[in-house]
Structure formats: structure tokens, C-alpha cells
Amino acid sequence: MCPHCRAFIETSDRVCPYCETQVGPRAVDRRVPKEILGGFIPHAHFTVTMILLINFGLFAATVIYSMRAGNGDAFWGIDGRTLFDFGAKLRIAILGYGQWWRLVTAGFLHGGILHLAMNSWVLFDVGAQVEEIYGARRLIVIYFLATVFGFLASLFWSDSLSIGASAGLMGLIGAMIALGMRHQSPMGAAIRGMYIRWVIYILVLGILPGLHIDNAAHIGGLAGGFCCAYLAGTPKLVQTWGERFWGVAAGLCILLTAVSFIQMYRWFAITS
């Protein structure tokens, strides 16, 4: 996008055809090292990498804990008790005992290596795109709100145990759809159409029998991410009060996430 008017332009353009502002090489083209496998593997930015590290760290902890509890197949499927102790969403715990922090911690837990691998792949791909377009501050807010809204929807839809980063990931997909909605152009339509197809595939997969996929969390996360991104828009070059607001909002989301993990640790210390 043009750094001045934010219009979509060709990667080969050196002057924006809309506002006639001179543009240089894209930031992604100036990176060292260059794209992996010629761009086949996208760059994961700092914020996305931090989320991935938290996910993998918690997965390792839950696997070890589950194995010590006697689950020899924990690597492929972690038992429900372990997931509950580490902060999974459960209606009775949230509404009955006021453990609202589970709406956050549940988004960093995974039930097995295949679950983690699939979500990590989507986060590595879509997350890097959202971070490059919206910036780290908006990404943090979008991902946080999508996770919370996703598990809120799941909370009122069912009383079953629910976990996974897919609520937040659907929020990132919603952010890309919002980008396509805000830019009424052939490029915007292409972006919008591609990610709407992603949504359809994911929701159809969620109704297949035997997979135990939480479509309520998916829909809630999608709605939360779309609304947040549509209102936020893309970052402005000038440091306005609006840009400072998103910085404060991102800091608040990080603080609430930290508090949620502290509450999870206190609960874990009691139950273990």
C-alpha cells in the first residue's frame, strides 16, 4: 500500500499513481534475511512469534503434566482434567466461580500436537499478514478481543470444555475480510473473497461429526476480529491521538493477559 494515501499499488511502482507520492521498496523486500523459500514461507513478525512461543510452551507444560497423571498418549491428546487445571473454558467455572480469566487462557491451550500444528500454521501465515498491514498494536487488540468474544460465544452456546487459538485466528481472518470491505477495489474484493472462503471451509469442517470443533468460538472470534479491525483501520503515518489510543489499548490487552495467566497459576497451585 502507498505509505501516504494507503491505496493498493503494484509492487513495482515507485510513484503512487493515485497521489503521485514517491515510494521506495517495501519493508518486506528490505528484510535480512530475505523471504524463506522465495516467499513460500511467510515472515512471522515479532508479536506472532511471541504468541507461538507461548502456545508451544504451554503445550509442553500440559503434555508433561498429563503424562505424570498417567496419560501415556498426552502428546496426541491431553486429558480434560489437565486442560481444565491450565485454564480451559468451562461454563460452571466461569459463571459459577467467577473465573473469567479462562476466556483468555483457553485461547493459548491445545489438545494435541495436530491441533497445535494446524493452529500454528494458520497463525504463522495469517498473523504475519495482519501484523504487516495493521501493525503490532492493532494485531494485539484484534487477537485479544477475538479470543475473548470467541469463548464468550462458546460459553453461552455450550457447557463443554473448550480450548484453542482458533477463536483468535478467526479474528485475524475477520480482520482481513474487514480490510477487503474497507477498500472497495478489485484488490479488496480479491482479499475479501479469499478469506470468506477460508471462513466457509472452517465452519463446514466444524460441523463434521466426530471432530468436536467449537464453531461458536469460531463465529464469536470472527465477529470480534472483524468489528475491531473495521473500526480500527490501518495505521496512520502521523502519530495522532488515535494511534496513541491503540498503543494504550494494546498495553491494556497485554496487562489483562498477564493477569489472566497469574490467576491461572494461582488456580493451578491450589488444584495441584
N, C-alpha and C positions, 0 to 999 in steps of 0.2 A: 504494500500500500504506500501511496505517496505520503511522506512524513509531514507534509503541510496541509493538504486537503483531505487526506485519508481515503482517496479514491483508489480503486483497484487499477493497477497499471501492469504492463508487461515487465518481466524481469530484465529484459534487455533495454528498457527505456532509461535514458539518462536525463531527460527533461519530461516532466509530467505533462501529458497532452491536455489536461484539464485546467491546471492553474499555472503552468509553464514554470514551475519551480525546478531547479536543477537537483537531481537526486544522484546519490552515489551507489556503490554496491550494497546489497542487502547485508544486514548483520550476519545472517547465516552463512553468506559467502565469504565473510572475513574471518570466520572462526578458525582456530587452530586447536586440535586437528580438524581436517576437513570432514565432510559428511562420510559416514560409515557405509562401505559398500556402494558408493556412488549415490547415496541418498536412500537406499533400500531400508536402512535402519535409521529412523529419525533421531535427532538430538534430543536427549532428555535434559531439560533445564534443571536448575538448582532445586527449585521448590518441588518439582515432580520427583527428583531423585531422593529428596528428604522423605517424602511420603512413601516411596518404595522401600526405603531403608527401615522405616517404622513398621511397615507391613511385614517385611521379611523377619525383622527382629521379634515381633510379637508371634509370628508363626513358629519360629524356632522355640520360643519360650513355651507356647502351648503344646507343641509336639513333645518336648521333654517332660512337661508336667503330666501330659496324658499317658505317656509311656510309663512313668513312675507310678501312675494309678492303675497300671495293668493292661493298658491298651497297646498291644503289640503292633497294630496297624495304624498308629496315630499319624504317620507320615501321609497316609492316603485318606484318613478320615478321623478327625478329632472328636472325642465323645462330647455329648451335650453338657455334661457337668463341668468339664474343663472350660468350655466356651462361656458358660454362664458365670463361672468364677472370674473369668477375664473380661467380663463386661458385655456379653451379648444382650441384644434386645429381648425382653420378655415382659409382657403386659403387666403381670402381677407384681413384678419387681419395680416397675416404673410407676404405675398408678397406685399400687398398694403400699410400697415402701418409699416412694419419692425418689427413686434412683434415676433421675432424669439424665444424669451423665452417660447412661447407657446409649442414649441417642447419638452420642459422639463416638464412644469407644467401640460400639458394634461395627462401625464403618472401617475399622482397622484390623478386624479379625477375619480369618478364613478357615473353612472346614477341612481343607486338604490341599495337597500340593497342586492338583489340577485346578482347583478353584483359585488358588493364589496365582498360578501361572497365567490363567486366562485374564484375570483382572489386571495383572501387572502388564501384560501385553497391551491391553486397551489403554491403560493409564500412560504407559510409555509412548504410545502413539498419539492419542487424542490430547493427553495432558500437555505434551510438548507444543502442540499446535495452539492450544488455548493460552498457554503461558506466553508464547511468542506474540500472539495477537492482542490479548487483553492485559498482559503484564502480570507479574507475580502477585501484586496486591489484590487485583480483581480475581485472579485464579484462586487464591486462598479463601476469599469470601464466597465465591461461587461454590467451591468444593465443600466448604463447611456447611453452608445453608442447604445445599443439595443433600448432604448426608443427613442432617437433622430432619429436614422435611420428608426425606425418603422413609426414615424409620418412624417418624410420626404417622405417616400414612399406613405403614405396616402395623403400627401399634393399634390403630383403630380398626384395621381390617381383620387382623387375626391375633390370637393369643399365643401363637407358636414362637419358638426360639428363632431369631433371625440375625444374620451377620453378613459381612462382606462389603467390599469397596464399591460394589456396583451401583449403589444409590448415588454416591458422589460422582461416579463415572457417567451415569446418565445425566447428571447435572452438567458435566462438561460437554456432553453431546448436545444437550439443550442450549448451551452457550453458543455452540457452532451454528445451530439452527437459528438462534437469535441474530447472529451475525448475518446470515443469509436473508433474514427478514428485514433487517435494518438497511441493507444495501440492495435496493431494487434494480438489479442489473443482471445480465446473463451469468456473470461470475457468482453473484449472490444466489441466484436460482440454482446453480450447479451445486454450491455448497449446501444449500438448504435441502435439495433433493437427495444428496448423498447421505446426509446424516438422518433424514427422515427414514430412509431405507434401513439404516442401522437400527433405529428405534423399532421398526416393524419386525425385523429379524429377531431382536432381543425379546420383544414381547411375545412373539409367536413361540419362540423357544421356551418361554416361561410357562406356557400353558400345556406343554407336552407332559404326559404322565410319567411319574417316577423320578423327575429331576428335582423336585422340591425347590423351585425358584420363586423368590418373593417378588412377584410383579407389582404388588402395592408399593414396595420400596422403590422399584424402578420408576413407576409413574410419579410418585412423590418427588423423587430426586430430579427427574426430568423437568417437572413443573417448577421446582425451586430454582434450578440452574438456569432455565430459560428466562424466568421473570427477572432474576437478579442481573443476568447478563444484558437483557434487553434494556433495563433501566440504567445499567452502568455505562454501556457503550465502551468504546475503545479509549485507551489513554490519550490525553492531550499533551502536546509538546510543552505547553506553558504550565507552570506549577500554579494552578488555580486552587480555590478553596475546595472545589470538587475533588481534585486529585489528592489533596491532603485528607479529605474525608475518607477516601478509600484506603489510604495508609493507616489511618486510625482504626477503621473497620477491620482491616487485616490483622492489626495488632490485637484487637479485641477477640477475634476468632482464634488466634494462636493462644491467647491467655485462657479462653474458655476450654480449648482443647487440653491445655496443660492441667487446668483444674479438674477436668474430667478424668484424666489419667491418674491424678493424685487420689481422687475419690475411688477409682478402680483399685489402686494399690491398697488403700485402706480397707476396702471390702475384701480384697484378696487376702490380706494379712489376717483378717478376722476369720474367714472361712477355712483357711489352710491351717 
